[in-house]
Structure formats: structure tokens, C-alpha cells
Amino acid sequence: MTALQHRLEAFVKLGTMFQEFCDYHSQNNSVNKNLNPLFQEFSEVIVLAGHHNGWFTEENIVHSLKIWGNLLQKEKLEIWISGYPKIQNEPKLVALIMAGNIPLVGFHDFMTTLITGNKAVIKLSSNDKVLLPFIANYLIKIEPLFQEKIVFVDGLLTEFDAVIATGSDNTSRYFEYYFGKKPNIIRKNRNSVAVLTGNETTTQLTALGEDIFRYYGLGCRSVSKLFVPRNYNFDVFFISLIGFGSIINQIKYANNYDYNKAVYLMSEFQFLDNGFLMLKEDASYASPIATVFYEFYDSLEELKGNIESNKHKIQCVVSQSLFDDEIPFGQTQQPDLGDYADGVDTVEFLLKKS
């Protein structure tokens, strides 16, 4: 077995563990009486992650694990990596500056760094400090070769050959200043949009609710903006989202909803409201929590030109049979292995010679 095959096999085993843990989690405290110590520990880590970051609910963390459990399968990994003719054998020190907006948001960078044979030097977000170290420790147990390939750092990064840094438009300026002299991928703010025509079914609009509400809209793949034709009937849209109403019971979400609603009312902004989501007409792409912006369009061709000119701000476009690279309704939070953030192929980047 080659070194690459060893690395792939370790991630296959990790994916199996994720799947089995999700099954365990779904029946814990009911059917399953034979508690697995590893899964008990993982459950405790998940609870701890929620204590560190109130947005990291068990439901959303487990959802992320389900997605990765489905992706980390032997056939899928082999098909993905077969697209790259040669995996380099001269390892680089790759600094990974992690975001902390949604659970395991930096896992893809972590995985690609290790699978390509490089060493991951990881600086975690203060909002997400427990999940990845637990997963890394498990990987090392099943594949000891990773022991020398994974390092977590707290202070300044001083030794690295390349960097992948994920942050905001503001932090990107710091990243570019600090890391700009080395090969780098520096990610800024991006948001996702949905283009509606008024012909969507209730099923499609309900699926769109998953794109809007999953992870409380905090991810770059979360839909934060709608493009709708003039005279669009928002009643149908709101009715389709009724099933997501329980989100208002999450205290941090509810606080943001109340705060942003108060701001809109005091500023005398016009907005639509169903009790747990507000719609506000706005040209911006990044909407506040519990709000989705919308913008009217008169011509699909004109809209396509608008979206093309703003593609540096957009991660995903949700629509039906309108765009070549569109995402189906309800699928933005389920990327494939080859769906790279900002469209930048991290494997190709890691395989380039310095």
C-alpha cells in the first residue's frame, strides 16, 4: 500500500466513525445501552463545543458530521483524488488559519493538506477550539504517520511554506500583509444567493429554507439574498418556511431577531416579517442574522450580468435551470469533495512547487 493509500484509508475510517457516531447519537439514551467510550467522549466534546460557541448546537454539529461521513467513502475519495495525476512527495509546512463561523468549516483544508502529504500547522479560531483537535487525535490513533503531520499552534506562526487563511474582508488585509510573501489562499467574505422566478414549487421553497436556516445563516454557503421578479408573491415563500419556525427558540438567534427588528423599526425601514425571519429590500449580499435581503429584477439576462459582475462576493447561486453552475434548492450545505471554497482548487495549490 502506498503512502497516499494509507492516508486515504485513514480518512475512510474516519468517515465510518462519523457515520457510526451519528447513528449512535440518534438513538442514545433510548435504544443503545452499550455505550461506546469513544462515542461518549465525542458527545462530551460536542457539548463542550456548544459551551464555547452558542451557535454550535448538537444538531448542527451532527449534521456536519453526517455530511462528512457521507463524503469520506473509499470510492468518492479515490474518484476525487484521481483527478490529480501526481501527489507530491516533498511535504510542505502548510499554515491553516481556521474560521469558526460553522462547525468544522476548515475540515476540507485540513483533509486536503494531509492527503497531499503535507504537514498541517493549524491556528484554530477562538470560536471553534475543540472539535478538530479531537478528530485529529482520532486520526493519529488509526494512522500514526499523522503524528508528525498535525500541529496546533496558539501564538504567532513563524515557520511555514504556504498558507490557507479564511476570514473576513477586514482580516484578509492582515492576512495579506502577514502572509503575502508566501504562496497563499486568502479567503474573504462571501455569501450565497437564490434566484426565484415565481414558478417554484412549495417543495423547492421549503428546501430553500434549509439553505437559509442551516447553521443560522452563518456560513458562506448560506443563502442571505433573494433575487425575485417584480410583484413576487412573498406569501407563498413565507408559507413554505413555516416548518422552520422553531428556530426562534434558539436564544442567540432570537436575540439577533429582536435586535435587528428593533433597528429596522426605529430606522423606519420597510420589511416583511413572519415572526422568525425578516425580508428586507437591500442591494447588499451580507444580511444580518434572522434577515434575508431581496432585490427585484426585470430581466433574467440583466440579472445574470449583475451576478457575473459580483461573482467575487458570491459562493453559491441557487436556482432551477437558470445558471450553468447553479446549486439545487436545499443543497448548498452539502458540497462535494471537489466543491472548493471561492472556486480555488486547494489540491492544485498544495501540489504546486514553491
DANORQUI-V728222 format. One record per backbone hydrogen bond with DSSP energy under -0.5 kcal/mol. CO is the residue of the C=O (numbers start at 1). NH is the residue of the N-H. E is the energy in kcal/mol with one decimal. If there is no record, write none. Layout:
co: (CO & CO)
nh: (NH & NH)
e: (E & E)
//
This chain:
co: (2 & 3 & 4 & 5 & 6 & 7 & 8 & 9 & 10 & 11 & 12 & 13 & 14 & 15 & 16 & 17 & 18 & 19 & 20 & 21 & 22 & 23 & 24 & 24 & 27 & 27 & 27 & 31 & 32 & 33 & 35 & 36 & 37 & 38 & 39 & 40 & 41 & 42 & 43 & 44 & 45 & 46 & 47 & 48 & 49 & 53 & 55 & 57 & 58 & 59 & 60 & 61 & 62 & 63 & 64 & 65 & 66 & 67 & 68 & 71 & 73 & 74 & 75 & 76 & 77 & 78 & 80 & 81 & 83 & 86 & 89 & 92 & 92 & 93 & 93 & 93 & 94 & 95 & 95 & 96 & 96 & 97 & 102 & 104 & 106 & 107 & 108 & 109 & 110 & 111 & 112 & 113 & 114 & 118 & 119 & 119 & 120 & 120 & 121 & 122 & 122 & 123 & 125 & 130 & 131 & 132 & 133 & 134 & 135 & 136 & 137 & 138 & 139 & 143 & 144 & 145 & 146 & 146 & 149 & 151 & 156 & 158 & 161 & 162 & 163 & 164 & 165 & 168 & 169 & 170 & 170 & 171 & 172 & 173 & 174 & 175 & 176 & 179 & 183 & 185 & 185 & 187 & 191 & 192 & 192 & 193 & 194 & 194 & 201 & 202 & 203 & 204 & 205 & 206 & 206 & 207 & 207 & 208 & 209 & 210 & 211 & 213 & 214 & 215 & 219 & 222 & 222 & 224 & 225 & 226 & 226 & 227 & 228 & 229 & 232 & 233 & 233 & 234 & 235 & 236 & 237 & 238 & 239 & 241 & 242 & 244 & 245 & 246 & 247 & 249 & 250 & 251 & 252 & 253 & 254 & 255 & 256 & 257 & 258 & 259 & 260 & 261 & 262 & 263 & 264 & 265 & 272 & 277 & 278 & 279 & 280 & 285 & 288 & 290 & 292 & 293 & 294 & 295 & 297 & 299 & 300 & 301 & 302 & 303 & 304 & 305 & 306 & 308 & 310 & 311 & 313 & 316 & 317 & 317 & 318 & 319 & 323 & 327 & 328 & 331 & 336 & 338 & 340 & 341 & 343 & 344 & 345 & 346 & 347 & 348 & 349)
nh: (6 & 7 & 8 & 9 & 10 & 11 & 12 & 13 & 14 & 15 & 16 & 17 & 18 & 19 & 20 & 21 & 22 & 23 & 24 & 25 & 26 & 27 & 27 & 28 & 30 & 31 & 32 & 33 & 29 & 35 & 37 & 40 & 41 & 42 & 43 & 44 & 45 & 46 & 47 & 48 & 49 & 50 & 51 & 52 & 53 & 56 & 57 & 61 & 62 & 63 & 64 & 65 & 66 & 67 & 68 & 69 & 70 & 71 & 72 & 73 & 77 & 78 & 79 & 80 & 81 & 82 & 83 & 84 & 85 & 88 & 91 & 94 & 119 & 95 & 161 & 162 & 121 & 97 & 164 & 98 & 123 & 166 & 105 & 107 & 110 & 111 & 112 & 113 & 114 & 115 & 116 & 118 & 117 & 120 & 94 & 121 & 122 & 151 & 96 & 124 & 153 & 98 & 128 & 134 & 135 & 136 & 137 & 138 & 139 & 140 & 141 & 142 & 143 & 146 & 147 & 148 & 149 & 150 & 120 & 122 & 158 & 160 & 183 & 95 & 185 & 97 & 187 & 172 & 173 & 173 & 174 & 175 & 176 & 177 & 178 & 179 & 180 & 182 & 163 & 165 & 187 & 167 & 315 & 224 & 225 & 318 & 196 & 227 & 205 & 206 & 207 & 208 & 209 & 209 & 210 & 210 & 211 & 212 & 213 & 214 & 223 & 216 & 217 & 218 & 222 & 192 & 224 & 293 & 194 & 228 & 295 & 196 & 297 & 232 & 234 & 236 & 237 & 238 & 239 & 240 & 241 & 241 & 242 & 244 & 245 & 247 & 248 & 249 & 250 & 251 & 254 & 255 & 256 & 257 & 258 & 259 & 260 & 261 & 262 & 263 & 264 & 265 & 266 & 267 & 269 & 268 & 279 & 274 & 292 & 272 & 294 & 287 & 291 & 278 & 280 & 226 & 282 & 228 & 230 & 303 & 304 & 305 & 306 & 307 & 308 & 309 & 310 & 311 & 313 & 314 & 191 & 193 & 319 & 327 & 195 & 321 & 326 & 319 & 331 & 334 & 339 & 340 & 343 & 344 & 345 & 346 & 349 & 350 & 351 & 352 & 352)
e: (-2.1 & -2.2 & -2.7 & -2.6 & -1.8 & -1.6 & -2.0 & -2.3 & -2.0 & -2.4 & -2.2 & -2.3 & -2.4 & -2.4 & -2.7 & -2.7 & -2.4 & -2.0 & -2.5 & -3.4 & -1.8 & -1.0 & -0.8 & -0.9 & -1.6 & -1.1 & -1.4 & -0.7 & -0.6 & -1.4 & -0.5 & -2.7 & -2.4 & -2.5 & -2.5 & -1.9 & -2.2 & -2.3 & -2.1 & -2.4 & -2.6 & -1.8 & -1.6 & -2.0 & -1.8 & -2.0 & -1.7 & -2.4 & -2.8 & -2.0 & -2.0 & -2.2 & -2.3 & -2.1 & -2.3 & -2.7 & -1.9 & -1.5 & -2.7 & -2.2 & -2.8 & -2.5 & -2.4 & -2.3 & -2.7 & -1.7 & -1.1 & -1.7 & -0.6 & -0.7 & -0.9 & -0.8 & -2.8 & -0.6 & -3.2 & -1.7 & -2.9 & -0.6 & -2.9 & -0.8 & -2.7 & -2.1 & -1.5 & -1.7 & -2.0 & -3.0 & -2.7 & -2.1 & -1.8 & -2.9 & -1.8 & -2.1 & -1.8 & -0.5 & -3.0 & -0.6 & -0.7 & -2.6 & -2.7 & -0.6 & -2.8 & -2.4 & -1.6 & -1.4 & -2.1 & -3.0 & -2.3 & -1.8 & -2.3 & -2.2 & -1.7 & -1.8 & -2.0 & -2.3 & -2.2 & -0.6 & -1.6 & -0.9 & -3.1 & -3.5 & -0.6 & -0.5 & -0.7 & -2.9 & -2.1 & -2.6 & -2.9 & -2.0 & -0.7 & -0.9 & -0.8 & -2.7 & -2.8 & -1.8 & -2.8 & -3.5 & -1.1 & -2.1 & -2.0 & -2.9 & -0.6 & -1.3 & -2.8 & -2.6 & -0.9 & -3.0 & -0.6 & -2.6 & -2.2 & -2.5 & -2.1 & -2.0 & -1.0 & -0.6 & -0.7 & -1.1 & -1.0 & -1.7 & -3.2 & -1.7 & -1.8 & -2.5 & -1.5 & -1.8 & -1.5 & -1.5 & -0.5 & -2.2 & -2.2 & -0.5 & -2.0 & -2.9 & -1.8 & -1.2 & -1.1 & -0.6 & -0.8 & -2.7 & -2.6 & -1.8 & -0.7 & -1.1 & -1.2 & -2.4 & -2.0 & -2.0 & -1.7 & -2.1 & -1.8 & -0.6 & -3.0 & -2.5 & -1.8 & -2.6 & -2.7 & -2.4 & -2.7 & -2.2 & -2.2 & -2.2 & -2.3 & -2.5 & -2.7 & -2.1 & -2.7 & -0.9 & -2.6 & -1.8 & -2.7 & -2.8 & -1.9 & -0.9 & -1.7 & -2.4 & -1.6 & -2.5 & -2.0 & -2.3 & -1.0 & -2.3 & -2.7 & -1.8 & -2.0 & -2.8 & -2.3 & -2.1 & -0.9 & -1.2 & -2.4 & -0.8 & -2.4 & -2.5 & -0.5 & -2.8 & -3.0 & -0.5 & -1.2 & -1.3 & -1.8 & -1.8 & -1.7 & -1.2 & -2.2 & -1.8 & -0.6 & -0.7 & -2.0 & -2.4 & -1.7 & -0.9 & -0.6)
//
